[in-house]
Amino acid sequence: MSITIKKVSTKKELKQFIRFNYEFYKDNPYSVPDLYSDMVETFSKEKNAAFEFCEADYFLAYKDGKIVGRIAGIINHKVNKVWNKKGVRFGWIDFIDDLEVSSALLNAVEEWGKAKGMEYIQGPLGFTDFDAEGMLVEGFDQLSTMATIYNYPYYPEHMEKLGYEKDADWVEYKIFIPDAIPDKHRRISELVQKKYNLKIEKYTSAKKIAAERGQAIFELMNEAYKEFYGYSPLSQKQIDQYVSKYLPIVDLRMVTLVTDSEDKLVAVGLSMPSLAEALQKGKGKLFPFGWFYLLKALFMKRRAKMLELLLVAVKPEYQNKGVNALLFSDLIPIYQKLGFIFAESNPELEENGKVQAQWEYFETQQHKRRRAFIRKLK
């Protein structure tokens, strides 16, 4: 029976597009479902600020009248302009182990991109760096995180068979929380704090940190990440959206800011308890019980033993000068007090030695790898 590809055009089809992943991975112990409400917002032209500079279409694959795969086609015009390229992205790709299905899905995005003048296709990528990116190629027996993609081992095999090549790899580390701040780490943090007249800044009010530092945190991200693979600066509308969405839910004890003598932000470390198990228990839903599992993971005394390092950003002129050591000298005692055993680094570009160097004084395990693939459009 041939494969039918249909572009999503109704609310019902968009719901099926989102729900396909939930059903496809419902019995997998390593996959972490997205929060359904977040996915609805992500794919909404009215609610997702990225649509200021992105366009997208979504496709479903049918076989024998049953949905057997999905894929999103995205053009980020800002990225294309910044990097002077003509690329179409594919994202949110899932498919049964049938090469005809994966080929038909990717071909749909290829043809969509070619019709819009694009010259190559790459992914999995989202609208921006705030979306999950990279197909898992190592670590299929490791619990995923709320910020990353989980996929079956046959996915990258299909990509290679279809002529896609490696474009970029990200590695992920399990970082074990030490019993005490490493001596060399402590010395470096004390030295850099004194040398550059830096100070640690903490907040206890989400409203206050959003008002006083929210804008600066995301402006710092734009500076620190501007040379990263596929990155484009966050717009003001995106910054406003992320400040209101993320800062109210973080445990501010696990947010550390570093400022200079002029009270300007030079570094931020933002982490939170892992929500992986809570999202699994809630099956991606807030109701009837999903909200309880999430609140328990975030705020109650009995937490997950794993934390996620969501954001570590250092102003370019302070990178490789030990500022990261200062961040973690403040955060490690907090992690210990809250009972965390290890942290998930989340994806780091494999060639980014600056980022990986910050873990050299810790016990680590590189346990996952994910990949963006690329192919020229013919």
N, C-alpha and C positions, 0 to 999 in steps of 0.2 A: 504494500500500500504506500503511495507516495506521501511525502511530507507537505503539509500546507502551512504557509507562513501568513499570519494576519497581523496587520498593524492595529495596536490598541486604539480604540476610538470611542469607547463608552466607559462610564464609571464602573460598570460591572466587569468589563474586561480588565480595567486597571486593578481592580480588587483581585481578580484571578491572577494577574501578573505578579502582584505582591505575594499572594498566598501560595503560589506554586512552590516557592522556596521552603515555606513552613512545612508543607506536606511532604516535600521531597526529602527533607532531613529530619522529620519528626522522631525517628527512632535512632538517630545518630548521637552517640554520647559526647562527641567533640564539637559539634556545631552549636553555635549560639544564635538564636533567632533575634532579628532586629525587632525593635518596638514598632508595632504596626502603625501607630499614630505618627511616628517619626518618618516612616516610609511614605505615608500618604502626603505628608508635608514636603518631603524631598521631591516627589514627582509632581507636585502642584505648581503650575506656573504662577499662581497668585501668592503662594506662601514661601517659595524658595527664592531667596534673593539672587541666587546664581543665574536665574533666568534673565537677569539684566544683560548678561553677555553670553549666555548659552542658548542653544536650541536643542531639542531632543525629540525622538520618537521611540516608542516601545513596541516590541514584536513578540508574538506568541507562536510557538510551533505546535501543530496538531498532527496526530497520527491515529487513524481509525476513530476519528472524532474526539480523541482525548488529548489534553494538553501535555506535551512531552518536553517542553523547553521554553526558555524566555531569554530575551536580550534587550538591552537599551542601546540606542545609537545616540551619541552626544557630540556636538561641536562646541567647543569652548573657544569663542572668537578672541577672547582676551589672551589666552595662552598662545593661540596661533599668531597673534600680533606680536606679543612679547618675544617669542622664540622664532619669529619669521618663518613659520611653517604652515602647511595646509593639511592638518590631521583631523581625522574623525576618530572618536573614542568609542569603544564598546564597553559596557559595564553591566552589572547585575545579570551575568550570564549563568544559566543553569540548563542542563540537558541530560537526558538518559544516555546510557552507554551505547549510542548508535551514531556512527560517523555521518550518516545521512542527515541526522537531526542537527548536529553541531555545525556541519557544513552549510546547511540551509539557513540557520540562524545568522551565522557570520556573513554569509553572502547577502542577506537582507540589509545588514548595516553597511557592507561594502558598496552595494548598489545605491543605497541612500546617500552615502558620503560622496560617491562619484558624481551623482546628480547635482550635488552642491559644490562641486569643484575641488573636492579634497583629493590628495595625492597618496596618502597612506592611512592605514588603520592601526590603532594600538590599544592595548588594554589587557586586563580589566582596569578601567579607571572610572571615577565618578565625575560629577560636575566639577568638583574642586578637590583639593587635598583634604578637606574635611570629610569626604566620603571615603569608604573603604576602597582600597586599591591593591592590585597584585593578586595573581592566582597562586594558591598554595602549591609548592612543588616538593617541600620537605616538611615533616612534622604532622603527618596525617593522624597520628595517635596522640596528639596534644590538644588539650582544651583550647578552643578559640577564645577570643575576647570580643567585647561589644564593638570594638573599633576596627575589626579585621574580617576578612572573608574566610569562610571554610568551604572547601570543595573536595569532592571525591578524587582519588588518585588518578583516575582515567582522564580527567579534564586536560592536564598538560600534555598527555599522550595524544589526545585529539588535536591539540594546537600544533604540535610538531608534524603530525601526519598531514595536516592541512597547509603546511608550508609556512607557518608562523615561526619567527625567530626571536631569541631573547633580545629585549630592548633595555631592560633594567632589572636588577634584583634587589630585594630588601631582605635583611636578616633580622631575626628577633632573638632576644636573650631572656633567659630566666636569670634574674639577679637576686641572689640570696642576701637577706638582710643580716648584716654582721651583728655580733653581740655588743660590739663597741665601734665607735668611729675609728677606722684604721689610722694609725699614728701618722703616717706620711700624708694621708688625706687631711688630717687635722692641722698639721704643720703648714700645708699648702694653703688651706683656707684662712688661717690666721695671718699668713704672710701677705696674701693677695688683698685681704680686707684692710690691712694696715697700709700697704703700698699704694693702693688706689683710693683710699679713704671711702670705702664702701660700707653700707650698713644693711642689715636684714630688716625687712618690713613685714609685719604680720597684721592680719585683719580678723575681726570677730563678727563683723556685720557684712552680709552679702550685699545689702543695699549700699553700704559705704564703699566697699571695694569696687562695685560696679560704677558708682558715681565718680570716684577719685582715680581709679586705675584701669577701669574696663577698656577705655579707648586705647590707652598706652600699651596694654598687654597685647592687643591684636596688631597695633602698629609695630610693636617689637617683632612679632611674628613675621610681618611683611619684610622687615629688614633682615632678620636672621635666616629666613627660608628662601630668599629671592633667587638664589642660584640653584635651588633643589630641582630635581627632575620634574618637569611639567608644572611647576608652580607659577601661579599668577597672583598679584597682590589682591588682598581682600578689599572689596569696595566698602564704602561707608555703610551702605544698606546691610551688607553681610556682617560687618562689625557690630552694628546695632542689634542685629538678629542674634548673633552668638553671645553677646554680652547679656542679653535678656534671657537667653535659653540656658546657658551653661553655668554662669556664675552663681545663680540662686541655689543650685543643687549640690555644689561641691562642699566638702568638709573643709572649712577654711584653715583648720590646723595643718592640712596637707597641701596648702598653697603658700609658697615662699617667694617673696619678691626681694630683689637686690637693687638698691638705689645708690647713686653717686653723691658727691658733696653738694651738687646742685639739686638734689631730690628728683633726679631724672631716672627713669627705670632702665636698668641695664641687663637684667636677667629675671626670668620667671621659671619656677618649677611647680607644675600643677599635676597632682595625682589624686586618685580616688580608689576606694575599695572596688575590687572586681565585681561587676554585675553579671558575670557570665552565668553562674548557677541560678541567680534570681530570674534572669531572663528565660533560662531553660524551664524553670518551674512554672513561670507565668505564661510560657508558650508565646511570648511576644505580645501578650495582651495586658492591659492595665486592669481590666475587670473580668471576673469578679474578684480575683485574689492577686493578680499581678502586682498591683500597687503595694500590697503588704510585703511581698518578697523584695521589691526594690527598696522600700523604706527600711526594711530590716538590714539589707546589705549596706545601705548608706549610713544609717544613723544609730542602729541599735548596738548594744554592747557585743553581742555575738556576731562577728563579721566573718566574711570569707578570709582565708589565710593569704590570699593573693591580692596585690594591689596593682593598678595599671598606671604607668607613667604617661599620662595623656599629653603633656606639653612640657618640653624643656627648651627654652629659647634664650640665647645670649646675644647681646648686641655685637655685631661683627668685630668692632675694634677691641672687644674684651674676650673674644674667643681664643682658646689655647693659652689662656693666662691664669687658669685655675679658678675661675668664677664658678664653674660647675661644682667644684669641691666645696665652695662656700654654701651653695644651695643645699647640697646633700648633708653637710655637717649640721645644718639646721633640721633637715627632714628625717634623718636616720633615727634620732632619739624618739621622734614622734611615731615613726613606723614601729619601733620596738614597743613603745607604750601601748599602742593600739593592737599589738599581737600579730602583726603580719610576719610571714615567714619568707616570702619572696615577692619580687616585683616582676611584671611583664614589661619589657622595654617598648613593646609594639614596634612596627616596622622602622628600620633604619637602612638607608641606602648602603649597599655593601662597600662602596668606595668612600664612604664618609668616615674617614679616620678620626676626625675631630670628635664626632659623637661617640664612637666606640671607645676612644681613649679614656673617656670618663669612667669606664667600668673596670679599668685595669687594677684597681685596688680591692675589687670585690670578687667573690666566688661567683662565677657565671657559667651558664650553659647555653650555647647557641643551639636552639632546639627547633627553630622554624625558618623556612625560607620561602619567599614568594616572588613571583615574576610578572613583569609586564611584557607582553609579546607585541611584535610589530610585523607588518607586511605591506609592501607597496601595492597600491591599487592598479590593476591592469586595465 
